[in-house]
């Protein structure tokens, strides 16, 4: 290997990886401030984290106070850390007469206004006699002057913090929704409505239940933040490295080993991280250089990592923020969503794994040598304690307790695993505090005896961790990092609440849903003759209408996903998809999972695919070409969501019921379809596949996805020339050798 090649696959330092994550992760890059102001912001971030951690375990204050405090923290930290306009020098330390600690006074003023508007709701909930403000009950739908003032401030500033952390696209889309609510009479045709009065609009957006103080902000402030924090702490204490080492042991020795390690480790890591970019940087730092050393092209190595990491948001048990919001929308336990997501996640990783395997076969790449593999005994003897927090979190979650209680227990056990050591008695204070909490909860009936015993045992076992103890300042840094990770999703959740408010106020979701189904029905009627042979009708108009509706919604997800976070995209599009697909008889959980899945596909769809760009930076490859590789690697999952609309049994928990035989057959059909599509993408199955046969495999793969015996027979007939030819070539190759 030449010096140039060696340089191309060198391992990146932690600082370089952090810089890549800052560049491509939403909201990771922050402004430099003076050391004194930095200390203030650190205390704010730690107070923010500790407040959420403690309220998850002990008691949540009333919603309007809880969300108000959460919004206040977002305003303080966002206006301090994110410049008004991103320029090459805006993140540098700039001091002067018009700045406080490096932050412009204008941002300080906006920060104060944001905090005031967030907390006013709680202060005025019972009324403020000296200002003539009545109780909230009397102001619903009839806001007074103070309500209008603070409501308008909050709406504008929420859009501003979303713009600062995520860019212009999301605020622009939300502004269109606001315009639709206020200017309803001026819209054409079916979209026309009487319009919402300005006072009514501000009231709907500001007062709880709808709008900004609605379900999205509640879910993020009560559940999502805690799981983000757990993921950061668990990674810091060594769980992420344990996953990567075990993935290397499991898959490293086989054909194309490092690429398969990338897929398996991303699947493992996805269980604790709902962020695609964080997943890409954490696992890609090891797997991408290893893939390049083995002989994979840089763009393909980056594409593998990006495609695998995009699954973090659909990988149980800790999925992205959208999954928690889905549970609230559907009014189902989060555990039900987790169970429903098992097969979709499996299908995603099967698709990526298959492409990786076939590409390795095509390129003749071998696995890692035995000496290069970590030793199973050494890995587990050193890192076994890091699995305790995840086990504790899952036990609490699947025992029927609230997601935030399970997150509280998971975070507590992660702190113990990182900071308490039996050999250092003073540090046992963390374990003792958690055990005291468990005993207190058990005495009050909050935990049963079995759960209390499990959690106490977990706390005791975690203190036996043989790894180096994490100091209090280091854990403080970890908490601070967790808060910064949560700022972008917090800003998006507050802003996208406006969309929900507009949809509830105007009914636009049902209007657009009706327009989608009408357009699909008209198109279905127009092309139905193509599928009619005499008296035999291959596809009915109803079948065509459903399929075309799904294609419309999928395209909308992929196109709108360019620059819109998955959570915000899911909320906006499910409001359209749910009414449209409900009219066509699709169960709610299937339509919600369909939109979430395509929201994730948008993460690796060029031209805006941040995960692929982060992977390209690590692989030192062309970003756009890496994005194309990531998209083709994930091609199987582009069509897979169609399967769980047509066969909701794949989601286990659909209202249509669960039948083991139907599930087994349909799952096997879907996997066959994904394998056929993967072979078409790579141009290799048992032997190289020519271009004509690749098209046959692609068509067969698409037909396999349709869950019926007739479709599978047609798919086999289409693929049969390829299968026969491949078997003959393979037998000839074996005979020759």
C-alpha positions in Angstrom: 0.0 0.0 0.0 1.4 3.4 -1.0 1.9 6.3 1.4 -1.0 8.1 -0.3 -3.3 5.1 0.2 -2.2 4.9 3.8 -3.0 8.5 4.4 -6.5 8.0 2.8 -7.4 5.4 5.3 -5.8 6.8 8.4 -7.9 6.8 11.6 -9.4 10.1 12.6 -8.7 11.7 15.9 -11.5 12.5 18.4 -11.2 16.2 17.6 -11.6 15.5 13.9 -14.6 13.3 14.5 -16.2 16.0 16.7 -15.6 18.5 13.9 -17.4 16.3 11.4 -20.3 15.8 13.7 -20.5 19.5 14.3 -20.5 20.2 10.6 -23.2 17.7 9.6 -25.4 17.1 12.7 -28.3 19.4 13.1 -27.4 22.0 15.6 -24.1 20.5 16.7 -22.0 23.5 15.7 -22.2 26.3 18.4 -20.9 29.8 18.9 -17.7 30.4 21.0 -18.3 32.5 24.2 -16.0 33.8 26.9 -15.0 31.4 29.7 -17.1 33.2 32.3 -20.2 33.2 30.1 -19.4 29.6 29.2 -19.6 28.7 32.9 -23.0 30.3 33.2 -24.2 28.3 30.2 -22.8 25.1 31.6 -24.7 25.7 34.9 -27.9 26.4 32.8 -27.4 23.2 30.8 -26.7 21.1 33.9 -29.7 22.6 35.7 -31.8 21.8 32.6 -30.6 18.2 32.5 -30.9 17.6 36.3 -34.4 19.1 36.4 -35.7 16.7 33.7 -33.9 13.8 35.2 -35.4 14.4 38.7 -38.9 15.2 37.5 -38.9 11.9 35.5 -38.3 9.9 38.6 -40.2 11.9 41.3 -43.1 13.8 39.8 -43.9 16.0 36.8 -45.2 19.5 37.5 -48.3 20.6 35.7 -47.9 20.5 31.9 -47.9 24.2 31.4 -45.1 24.7 33.9 -43.1 21.7 32.7 -43.2 22.7 29.1 -42.6 26.4 30.1 -39.4 25.4 31.9 -38.3 23.3 29.0 -38.9 26.1 26.5 -37.1 28.6 28.8 -34.0 26.4 28.7 -34.2 26.1 24.9 -34.4 29.9 24.5 -31.5 30.6 26.8 -29.1 28.0 25.3 -30.2 28.4 21.7 -29.8 32.2 21.7 -26.5 32.0 23.5 -25.0 29.2 21.3 -26.5 29.8 17.8 -25.8 33.0 15.8 -28.5 34.8 14.0 -26.8 34.2 10.6 -24.3 31.5 10.0 -21.1 33.0 8.4 -17.5 31.7 8.4 -16.7 33.9 11.4 -20.1 33.8 13.3 -19.0 30.8 15.4 -15.7 32.5 16.4 -15.3 34.3 19.7 -16.3 37.9 19.1 -16.3 40.4 22.0 -17.1 44.1 22.1 -19.3 46.8 23.5 -22.5 45.3 21.9 -21.9 41.8 23.2 -22.2 40.1 26.6 -19.7 37.3 26.9 -19.5 37.0 23.1 -23.3 37.0 22.6 -24.9 40.0 20.9 -27.2 42.0 23.2 -30.0 41.5 20.6 -29.8 37.8 21.2 -29.8 38.4 25.0 -33.0 40.5 24.6 -34.6 37.8 22.5 -33.6 35.2 25.1 -35.3 37.2 27.9 -38.4 37.7 25.8 -38.5 34.0 25.0 -38.2 33.0 28.7 -40.9 35.6 29.7 -43.3 34.3 27.0 -42.7 30.7 28.0 -43.2 31.3 31.7 -46.1 33.8 31.5 -48.5 31.0 30.8 -47.8 29.3 34.2 -47.7 32.6 36.1 -51.1 33.7 34.6 -52.8 30.2 34.8 -54.7 31.1 38.0 -55.0 34.7 37.0 -53.0 37.9 38.0 -55.4 40.1 39.9 -53.2 43.2 40.0 -52.9 43.2 36.2 -56.6 42.3 35.7 -55.7 38.9 34.2 -58.5 36.3 34.7 -58.1 32.6 35.2 -57.1 30.6 32.1 -60.6 29.0 31.9 -62.1 32.4 31.1 -59.5 33.3 28.5 -59.6 30.2 26.3 -60.5 31.4 22.8 -60.8 34.9 24.1 -57.2 36.0 24.9 -56.5 39.3 26.6 -53.8 41.9 25.6 -51.0 40.1 27.6 -51.9 36.8 26.0 -51.8 38.2 22.5 -48.5 40.0 23.2 -46.7 37.0 24.7 -48.4 34.6 22.3 -47.1 36.5 19.3 -43.6 36.8 20.8 -43.6 33.0 21.4 -44.7 32.1 17.9 -42.1 34.3 16.2 -39.2 33.2 18.6 -40.1 29.5 18.3 -39.8 29.8 14.5 -36.5 31.7 15.0 -34.9 29.0 17.2 -36.0 26.3 14.7 -34.3 28.4 12.0 -31.1 28.8 14.0 -30.7 25.2 14.8 -32.1 23.5 11.6 -32.1 26.1 8.8 -34.8 27.8 6.8 -36.7 25.0 5.3 -38.8 24.0 8.4 -39.8 27.5 9.4 -40.7 28.2 5.8 -43.1 25.3 5.6 -44.6 26.2 9.0 -45.1 29.8 7.7 -47.1 28.4 4.8 -49.4 26.6 7.3 -49.8 29.9 9.3 -50.7 31.7 6.1 -53.2 29.0 5.3 -54.9 29.4 8.7 -55.1 33.2 8.5 -55.8 33.6 4.8 -58.2 30.7 4.3 -60.8 32.6 2.1 -58.1 33.3 -0.5 -57.2 29.7 -1.2 -58.7 28.0 -4.2 -61.2 25.1 -4.4 -61.3 22.4 -1.7 -58.5 24.2 0.3 -60.7 27.2 0.8 -62.1 27.8 4.4 -63.5 30.8 6.3 -60.2 31.7 7.8 -59.2 31.8 11.5 -59.4 35.1 13.3 -56.1 36.4 14.5 -57.1 36.3 18.2 -58.4 32.8 17.9 -55.2 31.7 16.0 -52.9 33.1 18.7 -55.0 31.5 21.4 -54.9 28.1 19.7 -51.1 28.3 19.1 -50.3 29.6 22.6 -52.7 27.9 25.1 -52.0 24.2 26.0 -53.4 21.1 24.3 -53.0 22.5 20.8 -50.2 24.4 19.1 -46.8 25.1 20.7 -47.8 23.8 24.2 -49.2 20.6 22.5 -48.4 16.9 22.2 -45.0 17.3 20.4 -43.4 19.6 23.0 -44.9 17.5 25.8 -43.4 14.3 24.4 -40.0 15.8 23.8 -39.8 17.5 27.2 -41.2 14.5 29.1 -39.7 11.5 27.2 -37.5 12.2 24.3 -34.9 14.4 26.1 -34.4 11.6 28.7 -33.7 9.0 26.1 -31.3 11.3 24.3 -29.5 11.8 27.6 -29.5 8.1 28.3 -27.9 7.4 24.9 -25.2 10.0 25.4 -24.3 8.7 28.9 -24.4 5.0 27.8 -22.1 5.8 24.9 -19.8 7.7 27.2 -19.6 4.9 29.8 -18.6 2.3 27.2 -21.8 0.7 25.8 -21.2 2.0 22.3 -17.7 0.5 22.3 -19.1 -2.8 23.7 -21.5 -2.9 20.7 -18.8 -2.3 18.1 -16.5 -4.9 19.6 -19.2 -7.5 19.7 -20.3 -6.7 16.1 -16.6 -7.2 15.1 -16.5 -10.6 16.8 -19.8 -11.6 15.2 -19.3 -10.5 11.6 -15.6 -9.5 11.2 -14.3 -12.8 10.1 -16.7 -13.3 7.2 -16.6 -12.2 3.5 -16.4 -8.4 3.6 -16.0 -8.4 7.3 -15.6 -4.7 8.2 -18.6 -3.7 6.1 -20.7 -6.3 7.9 -19.3 -5.0 11.2 -20.6 -1.6 10.2 -24.1 -2.9 9.6 -24.2 -5.0 12.8 -22.7 -2.3 15.0 -25.0 0.3 13.6 -28.0 -2.0 14.4 -26.7 -2.4 18.0 -25.9 1.3 18.4 -29.3 2.2 16.9 -30.8 0.6 20.0 -29.5 3.5 22.2 -29.2 6.3 19.7 -32.1 7.9 17.8 -29.7 10.2 15.8 -28.5 9.1 12.4 -25.5 11.4 12.3 -24.3 10.5 15.8 -24.6 6.8 14.9 -22.6 7.4 11.7 -19.8 9.2 13.4 -19.6 6.9 16.4 -19.5 3.6 14.5 -18.0 4.9 11.2 -14.9 6.2 12.9 -13.8 2.5 13.2 -15.7 0.8 10.4 -15.1 3.1 7.4 -11.2 3.1 7.6 -11.3 -0.7 8.0 -13.6 -1.1 5.0 -11.2 1.1 2.9 -8.2 -0.9 4.1 -10.0 -4.1 2.9 -10.5 -2.7 -0.6 -14.0 -1.1 -0.6 -14.2 2.2 -2.6 -14.4 5.2 -0.2 -17.9 6.3 -1.5 -19.2 2.7 -0.9 -17.7 2.5 2.5 -19.3 5.8 3.5 -22.6 4.7 1.9 -22.7 1.5 3.9 -22.2 3.3 7.2 -24.8 6.0 6.3 -27.4 3.5 5.2 -26.9 1.3 8.2 -26.9 4.2 10.6 -30.1 5.7 9.2 -31.9 2.8 10.8 -31.2 4.2 14.3 -34.6 6.0 14.2 -36.5 2.8 13.5 -34.5 0.4 15.7 -36.2 -0.7 18.9 -36.1 -0.1 21.8 -34.9 3.5 21.7 -36.1 4.9 18.5 -36.2 8.5 17.3 -38.4 11.2 18.8 -41.1 10.4 16.1 -41.8 7.0 17.6 -42.7 8.5 21.0 -45.0 11.1 19.2 -46.5 8.2 17.3 -47.5 6.5 20.5 -49.2 9.7 21.7 -51.0 10.2 18.3 -52.2 6.6 18.3 -52.9 6.6 22.0 -51.0 3.3 22.3 -48.3 2.3 24.8 -44.8 3.0 23.6 -44.0 -0.8 24.0 -46.7 -1.4 21.3 -44.8 0.9 18.9 -41.5 -0.9 19.8 -43.0 -4.3 18.9 -44.5 -3.0 15.7 -41.1 -1.7 14.7 -39.2 -5.0 15.1 -39.8 -6.4 11.6 -39.4 -3.1 9.7 -36.0 -2.6 11.4 -35.0 -6.2 10.6 -35.9 -5.7 7.0 -33.9 -2.5 6.8 -30.7 -4.2 8.1 -31.3 -7.4 6.0 -31.3 -5.2 2.9 -28.1 -3.3 3.7 -26.4 -6.5 4.9 -27.3 -8.3 1.7 -25.9 -5.5 -0.5 -22.7 -5.5 1.5 -22.3 -9.3 1.3 -22.9 -9.4 -2.4 -20.6 -6.5 -3.1 -17.8 -8.2 -1.1 -18.4 -11.4 -3.1 -18.3 -9.4 -6.4 -15.0 -7.6 -5.3 -13.5 -10.8 -3.9 -13.0 -9.2 -0.5 -12.1 -11.3 2.5 -12.8 -10.9 6.2 -10.5 -9.8 9.0 -7.8 -12.1 10.1 -8.2 -13.9 13.5 -5.5 -11.7 15.0 -7.4 -8.6 14.0 -10.6 -9.6 15.8 -11.2 -8.6 19.5 -11.3 -11.5 21.9 -14.8 -12.3 23.2 -13.6 -13.0 26.7 -11.5 -9.9 27.0 -14.3 -7.7 25.6 -16.9 -9.0 28.1 -14.6 -9.2 31.1 -13.9 -5.5 30.6 -17.2 -4.1 29.5 -19.9 -6.4 30.8 -21.2 -3.8 33.4 -22.1 -1.4 30.6 -25.0 -3.6 29.5 -26.7 -3.3 32.9 -28.3 0.2 32.3 -29.8 -0.9 29.0 -31.2 -4.1 30.6 -32.6 -2.1 33.5 -34.3 0.4 31.1 -35.9 -2.3 29.0 -37.2 -4.3 32.1 -38.9 -1.2 33.4 -40.2 -0.2 30.0 -41.7 -3.6 29.2 -43.1 -4.0 32.7 -45.7 -1.3 31.9 -44.1 1.7 33.6 -44.0 5.1 31.9 -41.2 5.7 29.3 -39.8 8.5 31.4 -39.6 6.3 34.5 -37.8 3.7 32.5 -35.4 6.4 31.2 -34.9 7.6 34.8 -33.9 4.1 35.9 -31.7 3.6 32.8 -29.9 7.0 33.4 -29.4 6.2 37.1 -27.9 2.8 36.4 -25.7 4.3 33.7 -24.4 6.9 36.3 -23.7 4.1 38.8 -21.9 2.0 36.1 -19.8 5.0 35.2 -19.2 6.5 38.6 -19.7 4.1 41.5 -17.0 1.5 42.4 -17.1 -1.0 45.2 -13.4 -0.6 45.6 -13.9 3.2 46.3 -16.5 3.4 49.1 -17.1 7.2 48.8 -18.3 6.7 45.2 -21.1 4.3 46.4 -23.2 7.4 47.3 -24.7 7.3 43.7 -25.7 3.6 44.1 -27.0 4.2 47.6 -29.1 7.2 46.4 -30.7 5.1 43.7 -31.4 2.2 46.0 -33.0 4.6 48.4 -35.2 5.9 45.6 -36.3 2.3 44.7 -37.1 1.5 48.3 -39.1 4.7 48.6 -41.0 3.9 45.5 -41.7 0.4 46.6 -43.0 1.6 50.0 -45.4 3.9 48.2 -46.6 1.2 45.9 -44.8 2.6 42.8 -42.7 -0.5 42.3 -43.6 -4.1 43.1 -41.2 -6.3 45.0 -39.9 -8.1 41.9 -39.1 -4.8 40.1 -37.5 -3.3 43.2 -35.3 -6.4 43.6 -34.2 -6.3 39.9 -33.3 -2.6 40.1 -31.4 -2.9 43.4 -29.5 -6.0 42.1 -28.7 -3.9 38.9 -27.3 -1.1 41.0 -25.2 -3.4 43.1 -23.8 -5.3 40.1 -23.0 -2.0 38.3 -20.7 -1.0 41.1 -18.5 -4.0 40.2 -17.6 -2.5 36.9 -13.9 -3.1 36.3 -13.4 -0.2 34.0 -11.9 3.2 34.9 -14.3 5.3 36.9 -15.7 8.5 35.3 -15.2 11.6 37.4 -17.9 14.1 38.3 -16.6 16.8 35.9 -16.5 14.2 33.1 -20.1 13.2 33.8 -21.0 16.9 33.9 -19.5 17.2 30.4 -21.6 14.3 29.3 -24.8 15.8 30.6 -24.0 19.1 28.9 -23.4 17.2 25.6 -26.8 15.5 26.0 -28.5 18.9 26.5 -26.9 20.3 23.3 -28.0 17.2 21.3 -31.6 17.9 22.5 -31.7 21.6 21.5 -32.5 21.0 17.8 -35.2 18.4 18.4 -36.7 20.6 21.1 -36.8 23.6 18.8 -38.3 21.5 16.0 -41.0 20.0 18.4 -42.1 23.4 19.6 -42.2 24.9 16.1 -44.0 21.9 14.5 -46.7 22.2 17.2 -47.9 25.1 15.2 -48.6 22.8 12.3 -50.7 20.5 14.5 -52.6 23.5 15.7 -53.3 24.7 12.2 -54.4 21.2 11.1 -56.7 20.8 14.1 -58.2 24.3 13.6 -58.7 24.2 9.8 -59.1 20.5 9.0 -56.5 20.9 6.2 -55.2 17.3 6.8 -58.5 15.8 5.8 -58.8 18.2 2.8 -55.4 17.3 1.4 -56.0 13.6 2.2 -59.2 13.7 0.2 -57.4 15.4 -2.7 -54.7 12.7 -2.6 -57.2 9.9 -2.8 -59.3 11.7 -5.4 -56.2 12.2 -7.6 -55.2 8.6 -7.1 -58.7 7.3 -7.8 -58.9 9.3 -11.1 -55.5 8.1 -12.2 -56.4 4.5 -11.2 -59.6 4.7 -13.4 -57.6 6.1 -16.3 -55.0 3.3 -16.3 -57.2 0.4 -15.2 -57.6 -0.8 -18.8 -53.8 -1.6 -18.8 -54.5 -4.4 -16.3 -57.7 -5.8 -17.7 -57.5 -8.8 -20.0 -61.0 -9.6 -21.4 -63.1 -10.5 -18.4 -60.1 -10.9 -16.1 -59.0 -7.9 -14.1 -55.4 -8.2 -12.7 -55.7 -5.2 -10.4 -59.0 -3.6 -9.4 -59.5 0.2 -9.4 -59.4 0.1 -5.6 -56.0 -1.7 -5.6 -54.6 0.9 -8.0 -56.0 3.8 -6.0 -54.3 2.5 -2.8 -51.0 1.9 -4.6 -51.0 5.3 -6.3 -51.9 7.0 -3.0 -49.0 5.3 -1.3 -46.6 6.4 -4.1 -47.8 10.0 -3.8 -47.3 10.0 0.0 -43.9 8.3 -0.3 -42.7 10.8 -2.9 -43.9 13.7 -0.7 -42.0 12.2 2.3 -38.8 11.9 0.2 -39.1 15.3 -1.4 -40.0 17.2 1.8 -37.4 15.2 3.7 -34.7 17.3 2.0 -33.6 19.3 5.1 -36.6 18.7 7.3 -35.8 16.6 10.5 -37.6 13.2 10.5 -39.7 14.1 13.5 -41.1 17.3 11.9 -41.6 15.5 8.6 -43.5 12.7 10.2 -45.8 15.0 12.1 -46.6 17.1 9.0 -47.1 14.2 6.6 -48.9 11.7 8.8 -51.6 14.4 9.2 -52.2 14.0 5.4 -51.5 10.3 5.2 -53.7 9.1 8.0 -57.0 10.6 6.7 -56.1 9.5 3.1 -55.1 5.9 3.9 -57.9 5.5 6.5 -60.4 6.1 3.7 -58.7 3.2 1.8 -59.0 0.9 4.8 -55.4 0.9 6.0 -55.0 0.4 9.8 -53.7 3.5 11.6 -50.4 2.0 12.9 -49.5 0.8 9.4 -50.0 4.3 7.9 -48.1 5.9 10.7 -45.2 3.4 10.3 -45.3 3.9 6.5 -44.7 7.7 6.9 -42.0 7.2 9.6 -40.1 4.7 7.4 -40.1 7.1 4.4 -39.0 9.9 6.7 -35.9 7.9 7.5 -35.4 7.0 3.8 -35.2 10.8 3.2 -32.2 10.9 5.5 -30.1 9.1 2.9 -31.8 10.5 -0.2 -29.7 13.0 -2.2 -29.3 16.0 -2.6 -29.7 16.6 1.2 -28.5 13.5 3.1 -26.6 14.6 6.2 -25.7 11.1 7.4 -24.1 10.3 4.0 -22.2 13.7 4.1 -20.8 12.9 7.5 -19.8 9.5 6.4 -18.1 11.0 3.3 -16.1 13.3 5.5 -14.8 10.3 7.4 -14.2 8.3 4.2 -12.6 11.3 2.4 -14.9 10.6 -0.5 -17.2 12.6 -2.8 -20.3 13.5 -0.7 -22.8 13.3 -3.5 -21.5 10.0 -4.7 -21.5 8.7 -1.2 -25.2 9.8 -0.9 -26.0 7.9 -4.1 -24.3 4.8 -2.7 -26.3 5.1 0.6 -29.5 5.5 -1.3 -28.9 2.4 -3.5 -27.8 0.4 -0.4 -31.1 1.3 1.2 -33.2 0.7 -2.0 -34.8 -2.4 -0.4 -36.4 -0.3 2.3 -37.7 2.2 -0.2 -40.3 -0.3 -1.3 -40.6 -2.3 1.9 -43.1 0.0 3.6 -45.6 -0.9 1.0 -45.5 -4.4 2.4 -46.8 -3.5 5.9 -49.6 -1.4 4.4 -50.7 -4.4 2.3 -49.9 -6.9 5.1 -50.3 -5.2 8.5 -49.5 -8.6 10.1 -45.8 -7.7 9.7 -46.3 -5.1 12.4 -47.4 -7.8 14.9 -49.8 -5.5 16.7 -52.1 -4.3 13.9 -55.9 -4.2 14.5 -56.2 -6.7 11.7 -54.9 -9.4 14.1 -51.8 -11.6 14.1 -51.5 -15.0 12.3 -48.2 -16.8 12.6 -48.4 -18.6 9.3 -49.4 -15.4 7.4 -46.6 -13.5 9.1 -44.0 -16.2 8.3 -45.0 -16.4 4.7 -45.3 -12.6 4.1 -42.0 -11.9 5.9 -40.2 -14.6 3.8 -41.7 -13.0 0.6 -40.6 -9.5 1.7 -37.0 -10.7 2.5 -36.9 -12.5 -0.9 -37.9 -9.2 -2.6 -35.2 -7.3 -0.7 -32.6 -9.9 -1.7 -33.7 -9.8 -5.3 -33.5 -6.0 -5.4 -30.1 -6.0 -3.6 -28.8 -8.4 -6.3 -30.1 -6.1 -9.0 -28.3 -3.1 -7.4 -25.0 -4.9 -7.0 -25.1 -6.9 -10.3 -24.1 -10.1 -8.5 -25.9 -13.1 -6.9 -24.2 -16.5 -7.1 -22.1 -15.1 -10.0 -22.0 -11.8 -11.9 -25.4 -10.7 -13.3 -25.7 -8.9 -16.7 -27.8 -5.8 -17.2 -30.8 -7.5 -18.7 -31.0 -10.0 -15.8 -30.5 -7.2 -13.3 -33.7 -5.6 -14.6 -35.5 -8.9 -14.3 -34.4 -9.3 -10.7 -35.5 -5.7 -9.9 -38.9 -6.3 -11.4 -39.2 -9.7 -9.5 -38.1 -8.0 -6.3 -40.8 -5.4 -6.6 -43.4 -8.1 -7.2 -42.2 -10.2 -4.3 -43.0 -7.3 -2.0 -46.7 -7.6 -2.8 -47.8 -10.2 -0.2 -49.8 -12.8 -2.1 -49.2 -16.2 -3.6 -50.1 -15.1 -7.1 -47.6 -12.2 -6.9 -44.9 -14.6 -5.6 -45.5 -17.0 -8.5 -45.3 -14.2 -11.0 -42.1 -13.0 -9.3 -40.6 -16.5 -9.5 -41.5 -16.8 -13.2 -39.9 -13.4 -13.9 -36.7 -14.3 -12.0 -36.5 -17.9 -13.2 -34.2 -17.2 -16.2 -31.8 -15.5 -13.8 -32.0 -18.3 -11.1 -31.4 -21.1 -13.7 -28.5 -19.2 -15.4 -26.9 -18.4 -12.0 -27.1 -22.0 -10.9 -25.5 -23.3 -14.1 -22.7 -20.7 -13.9 -22.1 -21.5 -10.3 -22.0 -25.3 -10.9 -19.6 -24.7 -13.9 -17.3 -22.6 -11.7 -17.2 -25.3 -9.0 -16.5 -28.0 -11.6 -13.6 -25.9 -13.0 -12.1 -25.4 -9.6 
